[in-house]
Amino acid sequence: MKELRCKDVGFDCPGIVTGETEADVLQLAAQHAQEVHNVTITPEIAEQIKPLIHEA
């Protein structure tokens, strides 16, 4: 299982997105970013976020 903590991306948010794969986490993180933070994750931003995804 992989995870991404919203605070690791720089938001003051307790959110944690988990998924089976890096792609799953990125998709769910993009949804979270749009719904909660009103931020659209571009392919460039996704590349910057990938190194922050780690094993849960």
Secondary structure in CASP SS format (residue, H / E / C, confidence):
PFRMAT SS
TARGET T0000
AUTHOR 0000-0000-0000
METHOD secondary structure of the structure
MODEL  1
M C 1.00
K E 1.00
E E 1.00
L E 1.00
R E 1.00
C H 1.00
K H 1.00
D H 1.00
V H 1.00
G C 1.00
F C 1.00
D C 1.00
C C 1.00
P C 1.00
G C 1.00
I E 1.00
V E 1.00
T E 1.00
G E 1.00
E C 1.00
T C 1.00
E H 1.00
A H 1.00
D H 1.00
V H 1.00
L H 1.00
Q H 1.00
L H 1.00
A H 1.00
A H 1.00
Q H 1.00
H H 1.00
A H 1.00
Q H 1.00
E H 1.00
V H 1.00
H H 1.00
N C 1.00
V C 1.00
T C 1.00
I C 1.00
T C 1.00
P H 1.00
E H 1.00
I H 1.00
A H 1.00
E H 1.00
Q H 1.00
I H 1.00
K H 1.00
P H 1.00
L H 1.00
I C 1.00
H E 1.00
E E 1.00
A C 1.00
END
